[in-house]
C-alpha cells in the first residue's frame, strides 16, 4: 500500500486497519503455521483470530475487532477462501464496514481497494475510467485507462470492498455480475479483458433498512454468500463494544480514558437498547420506539462526543450532562413524534429508576 503523501501516516486521525494494528498482524503472520490460500497474508484461522481476539504463544495479545458469534466470523472468512463473494448484511451500526475493513486488512494486507456506494456512484467506479488528456491525445490504450479498485483487486489477487451496495443504482450494481460469475472484466474499447487472478474476492455491505432503495437483482444476489451481522445480544456485550471503540478513538483524539466513564456508557447503552426493543431491561414496562435506529455506532458517537465535552469543558470525567445532548440528538430525529416518545420514556422510566436522578435532570434540561 502506498504511504500518505503528507508523510504523517503515523498521525492519521483514522489510520487504516492494516496500519493501526500492524503489530498484531505481524505477530500473527510470524506465529501462523497453517495453510494459507494463494496470496493471503494469513491463514483463515489467523484471520479469524485477528477479528475475534486471543493470545498467541509468544504472549502477544490480539484485541477483538468484532464482538459476536464466532461462527459468523468463521463463515465470512471461509467464504472469502472460496470463489463466492461475501455480502455483510445488517441494520445500521452492526459493524459491517468495520468487519469488512478488518477482513480485507487481514487477508490482503490492504483495506483501501474501496468503492463507496451512493446514489451517484457511476459504473466507472466499479469497472474503469479514462484519463481524458491521454485519451484525446493518443486514443484508447491501457495507458489511458484508469482502473477501479475492483479492477486492481482482480489483477493483483486482492480483496476489494463495496460499501452500501444497495445505495448504488441497480444498473451499476449489475456491473458486478460478470466480475463475480466469470471473474472477468471486459474492456470492449480495447478488445481486451482483465481476468481475476487467484486471491481475488469481494466484500460488499448492505443495510437491512435500505431494501427498498435499490434492491439487489436475484442474479447478483446469487453471486454472494450472505452473512447477517446481528445487533449485540446482551447489554454487557454492547457496553464492551462501545467501550473498546471509544477507547480506540479517544486515544487518537487525546480524550480521557474510558474506565472513568463506564457508568455513563452503560446508561447510554441501556437507553438505546430499551428504546430500540420497545421494552425495559426487566421486561416490565413497554415503551414506544422512536424513528431512528439507535445503533451501537450511534452510542459510540454519543459517548465520544461526551468525552470531548468532559475533556474540554469539564473535569475530564464523563458525566450525565456530557451525554444528555448527544442522546437527545440520536433519539429525536422527527421533532414532533420522537420528542413525545423521548419525554414519555424520561418520565415513565428514567425518572423512576434508582441512581439515575442526575441523568434524568441532565436529560430534562436539554429536552425542555
C-alpha positions, 0 to 999 in steps of 0.5 A, spaced: 500 500 500 502 506 498 504 511 504 500 518 505 503 523 501 503 528 507 508 523 510 504 523 517 501 516 516 503 515 523 498 521 525 492 519 521 486 521 525 483 514 522 489 510 520 487 504 516 486 497 519 492 494 516 496 500 519 493 501 526 494 494 528 500 492 524 503 489 530 498 484 531 498 482 524 505 481 524 505 477 530 500 473 527 503 472 520 510 470 524 506 465 529 501 462 523 503 455 521 497 453 517 495 453 510 494 459 507 490 460 500 494 463 494 496 470 496 493 471 503 497 474 508 494 469 513 491 463 514 483 463 515 484 461 522 489 467 523 484 471 520 479 469 524 483 470 530 485 477 528 477 479 528 475 475 534 481 476 539 486 471 543 493 470 545 498 467 541 504 463 544 509 468 544 504 472 549 502 477 544 495 479 545 490 480 539 484 485 541 477 483 538 475 487 532 468 484 532 464 482 538 459 476 536 458 469 534 464 466 532 461 462 527 459 468 523 466 470 523 468 463 521 463 463 515 465 470 512 472 468 512 471 461 509 467 464 504 472 469 502 477 462 501 472 460 496 470 463 489 463 466 492 463 473 494 461 475 501 455 480 502 455 483 510 448 484 511 445 488 517 441 494 520 445 500 521 451 500 526 452 492 526 459 493 524 459 491 517 464 496 514 468 495 520 468 487 519 469 488 512 475 493 513 478 488 518 477 482 513 480 485 507 486 488 512 487 481 514 487 477 508 490 482 503 494 486 507 490 492 504 483 495 506 483 501 501 481 497 494 474 501 496 468 503 492 463 507 496 456 506 494 451 512 493 446 514 489 451 517 484 456 512 484 457 511 476 459 504 473 466 507 472 467 506 479 466 499 479 469 497 472 474 503 469 475 510 467 479 514 462 484 519 463 481 524 458 488 528 456 491 521 454 485 519 451 484 525 446 491 525 445 493 518 443 486 514 443 484 508 447 490 504 450 491 501 457 495 507 458 489 511 458 485 507 462 484 508 469 482 502 473 477 501 479 479 498 485 475 492 483 479 492 477 486 492 481 483 487 486 482 482 480 489 483 477 493 483 483 489 477 487 486 482 492 480 483 496 476 489 494 470 492 498 463 495 496 460 499 501 452 500 501 451 496 495 444 497 495 445 505 495 448 504 488 443 504 482 441 497 480 444 498 473 451 499 476 450 494 481 449 489 475 456 491 473 458 486 478 455 480 475 460 478 470 466 480 475 463 475 480 460 469 475 466 469 470 471 473 474 472 477 468 472 484 466 471 486 459 474 492 456 470 492 449 474 499 447 480 495 447 478 488 445 481 486 451 479 483 458 482 483 465 481 476 468 481 475 476 487 472 478 487 467 484 486 471 491 481 475 488 474 476 492 469 481 494 466 484 500 460 488 499 455 491 505 448 492 505 443 495 510 437 491 512 433 498 512 435 500 505 431 494 501 427 498 498 432 503 495 435 499 490 434 492 491 439 487 489 437 483 482 436 475 484 442 474 479 447 478 483 444 476 489 446 469 487 453 471 486 454 472 494 454 468 500 450 472 505 452 473 512 447 477 517 451 481 522 446 481 528 445 487 533 449 485 540 445 480 544 446 482 551 447 489 554 454 487 557 456 485 550 454 492 547 457 496 553 464 492 551 463 494 544 462 501 545 467 501 550 473 498 546 471 503 540 471 509 544 477 507 547 480 506 540 478 513 538 479 517 544 486 515 544 487 518 537 483 524 539 487 525 546 480 524 550 480 521 557 480 514 558 474 510 558 474 506 565 472 513 568 466 513 564 463 506 564 457 508 568 455 513 563 456 508 557 452 503 560 446 508 561 447 510 554 447 503 552 441 501 556 437 507 553 438 505 546 437 498 547 430 499 551 428 504 546 430 500 540 426 493 543 420 497 545 421 494 552 425 495 559 431 491 561 426 487 566 421 486 561 416 490 565 414 496 562 413 497 554 415 503 551 414 506 544 420 506 539 422 512 536 424 513 528 431 512 528 435 506 529 439 507 535 445 503 533 451 501 537 455 506 532 450 511 534 452 510 542 459 510 540 458 517 537 454 519 543 459 517 548 465 520 544 462 526 543 461 526 551 468 525 552 470 531 548 465 535 552 468 532 559 475 533 556 474 540 554 469 543 558 469 539 564 473 535 569 475 530 564 470 525 567 464 523 563 458 525 566 450 525 565 450 532 562 456 530 557 451 525 554 444 528 555 445 532 548 448 527 544 442 522 546 437 527 545 440 528 538 440 520 536 433 519 539 429 525 536 430 525 529 422 527 527 421 533 532 414 532 533 413 524 534 420 522 537 420 528 542 413 525 545 416 518 545 423 521 548 419 525 554 414 519 555 420 514 556 424 520 561 418 520 565 415 513 565 422 510 566 428 514 567 425 518 572 423 512 576 429 508 576 434 508 582 441 512 581 439 515 575 436 522 578 442 526 575 441 523 568 434 524 568 435 532 570 441 532 565 436 529 560 430 534 562 434 540 561 436 539 554 429 536 552 425 542 555 
